[in-house]
Structures are given as structure tokens and as C-alpha cells.
Amino acid sequence: MRKMKYAVSIMLAALMCASCNLDIFPEMSYSQGNVDETIVDEETGTESQYSTRADMESLRNSIYSSWLKSNVIQEGVLLDGMVYAECRADNAYGGNPGTPELMAIEANTQDSENKNVVRDWDYYQEAVHQANQIICNIDRIKETDPEMTEREWGQWKSEALILKSYALFLMSQIWGDIPVENVLPPDITEDNVEEVYPLYYPGRTPRAEVYEQLITDLTFACENAPDVNHSNKYLLSKAFAHGLLARVYAEKTAQDWNKVIEHCEIVESMGFKLVDDYAQMWAYDDNDAVRNTTESIFEVAWTDKASGHWIWMMYHRNAYNPDDSYSWIKWITPSRSLIAAYESEGDTERANASITYDKAGWSNYYPADAYAFMHKCPTNVSSIILMRLGEIYLLHAEALAMTGNLQKATEYVNKIRNRAGIEEYDQAFADQETAIDKILHERRLELAFEGFRFWDLVRHDRIKEVHDRMPQEDPYWQKRRAMTDDTILMPIPQAVLDNNPRLTQNNGY
């Protein structure tokens, strides 16, 4: 692949001399569809090496066998996603003071050279590009290969659209307006360079337009994605599509609380149930980790302890090999503020599932003989749960509160508190502000270390106060640059700006 990129770069350089001033070909905009032996879609101009149902099936299967298990999810979503969501709020210290890019994000002093920010941009762009290999080819193949059924076309296209939508949603949270790749560009020639150049170097699409596309694509997936399979939650299903739409409609950009209620109700009708024991979702025994619980809506699953994921080592130990990779300081250290929030409720069940204490060879945040660790990834085959019913219940409660149904909002929160074994609210929330206070508090306890806290506070204009207050209350937090509307977003990586002059930097960087 690197040789192919090099060849394309030389071609572009020649065209630059002959026609116009092109910059170096950007790494993440390279289209793997541009190969010597191609098929041209006459309608879109897309060139591709894919022509059969078998090609599409192979690409669809690779979503599960490869892309969802790659660093896109492990490092981009689970690790860096928690830094953005937990360490920028009040749930976790960065954890490793020797990692400057991590600590800069906690301190709100990140810049456009930050390694974490750079890699995450690339991860999400690559996820979009891989999804497009299906999205941009499957309609043509459906018409030309009689072996592809209508059902396969709808399901495989939907799975790719869900993956792409998930990546674009996360990108828009992190960076705001983003470039969106919707075609696989044809080879650039001297004759088409002006037309094709913007496809390789797209500008930033306004967030409102990104959300319009998310709604369109996820609506298609809600109708055509695979049905829920309660014995296999590692499936980009209709339920996950509806849940993502509920998240999209909850954000300020496309906020429609009635739509949130609608999609939460659909998910709730699909047969999911809260597990009786909160800790069961991350449980394990001597032989294996638990997966496919009744509560899980979508999870990335590993089944082989010999070749499981590696992300556990960033948080604590692998219970199946406790001494492996335990000589260095871990990330995402639970904060005293979060621990106090659990203690104030007498919430031992969720606290014990989320936080564990162990001896450590360091004492940066806690005494070495009782150090606190994030505990929601205890083995190398523990599933990465990306959506579950507990989240949907609380998002539903939030939407009910925002539309004035305080009694029903209270009932949904009480379902979660009842499962946690803590006191339920004995009467409806008094008013909307009280309801949102209580719901955000409940989301904090229920969804700690699952990547929501910062974005929950942003959604209700509370992040600045919480972010800036932490170092005043607890000296273990770094001194933080004040949070502003500008620094809620991450900077566009400088290398990306250098490669694509059509992109602009976010304000404040």
C-alpha cells in the first residue's frame, strides 16, 4: 500500500507542474479503490476493484474480524475516548504524568501536534474510508451480480453506514465541523484534476450538515440493518442504529427530544433487559469473560485469551495473567470526586464494579498499597460495550425531563437506582432543572468510564464550571486552562492542515 501511495504522489507532483498547485497527497484521503485494474461506476465516476457479491461479503466480514477490533476501537474509542470524556471532566485523572500528550488534554493545554489527537483523527477517517468501500460499491454490485439478495444488500450496506455514522458522530463531537468522504475518488488525470481534487482534499462540512447525513444514513439502517440477535451482541443491528439516532437527536446540533424518546422506546421494545447485578456486565470466571448479557445492545467481543485485546493493560491487570505489563503507571485513574459521589449514595455495587484497589509500584494519586484503578476492562477478553440499556434508560429520562414529563423521567431513573441497590426517589422531580441535575448525577454513577461524562456536561452547558472547579477542590488534578467554547473542541492536527489547504483550524488554536 505504501508503494501505491508513493506512485500516486509522483503522479500528483507531475500534475502540479502541468496544471495547478496541488499539495502533497494526504495520507487519510487516499482511496484504496484507485488501482490499476478498475471498474468505473458510470453514474458516480467511482473506480473500484470490487465487482461481486463475494467481494462485498468479504468486506462486510472484515468489519467484525478486523476493523472493529483494531486500534480504531481499542485506542481511539476506548482509551482516547475516555481521556476526552472522563479526564476532561471530573471522573478520572489522566493517570500517567510521564505521557505529555495525555496530561495536556487533562490540563486543557492540547495543541495541534498532540499525538493522541493526531492518531484519533486518522483512526476515524480510516473507519469512514473502510465503510465507504462497501457503501460506494454495493448499489452497483447489487444491479450487476444476481447472486446478491435484496436482504444482503440492505443489511451489509446498513452495517457499513452504522460504522461510518458512529465514526462521524465521534469526530463531530471532538472537532465540530469535519471533512466528510462520501465517494471513492477516481484516478486524477490532467483532464479531471480540477473536478477530482476536492474529493481528495475535502473542506470541512458544517456540523449541522454532518448530522443531517447521520440522520439519513441511520434511518436507512434502522429499516435495513440486521435484527437484534440476543445471543450475539457483536452485531451492528437495528437496535444500535436506533440508539445512535437517539444520541444524535440529544445533541444541540440536531436536538429534538421527542425524537430521542421515539428511538429510545423502539430500542426498549426489542427485548433487552437490565441485568440483575450491575457487575455482571464485566464479570469473568476462571475460564472466560461474560459477554452478550441481556443489557448489552452492541459490544465488541473477543473470545480467545491467547489473542485477545491489549487495551486492558492501560488500566490495570489482565486477570488471566496478572503480572503481565504491570510494571508501569496506568491511565484513567479514578478521581476522588467520583469516589465521593459513589460514597454519598452508599452506592457500593456500582463503585466496586467500576473501581478496584490494588498494590502498585507507584503512588502518584493514591498510596501504593491501595491504589485505585478503573475496573471495567478486567481481562483481555472482556467485551468493549459501546451501548447498553442502562444508558438508553437514562437518555430516555433526560428527554422526558426536557419535554416536561417529570413523573415518568423519575420512574426511569428509579429503575437504574433500584438495580444499583440504592434509595429510589419517592416523588417526581420538582422541576426541569432539578431533574437534569439528578439525571446527570445518575449518568455519572451508572456510566463512569464508558465515555459519556464530558459530553453530558457539554450538552447542558455545565462543563466549564465542572472542569474549572476540579483543581480548586483536589490538588491531584493538574492546573487547568479555563474551558471555553473554543477549547471544548480539539484542534485539527497540524499535519492534516499542512496536507490540505482547504481545511481551517478550530478557533482558539
Protein Blocks (a to p, Z undefined) as FASTA:
>chain_A
ZZmmmmmmmmmmmmmmmmmccddddfklpcfklcfbdcddfknopacfbfbfklmmmmmm
mmmmmmmmmmklmmmmmmmmmmmmmmmmmmbcfhiamlmklmmmmnopacfklmklmmmm
mmmmmmmmmmmmmmmmmmmmmmmmmkbcfklmmmmmmmmmmmmmmmmmmmmmmnopaddd
fbdcddddfklmmmmmmmmmccdddfklmmmmmmmmmmmmmmmmccddfkbmbbcdfklm
mmmmmmmmmpmklgcfklmmmmmmmmmmnopacdfblklmmgccfkbccehifklmbdcd
dfbfklccfklmmmmccfklmmgoplbccehiacfklmmmmmmnopaklmmmmpccdddf
bdflbcfklccddfkbmbfkbccdfbdfklmmmmmmmmmmmnopamlmmmmmmmmmmmno
pacdfbdcfblklmmmmmmmmmmmmmgonlpmmmmmmmnopmmmmmmmmmmmomkbccdd
dddfklmpccddfklmmmmmkbccdehZZ
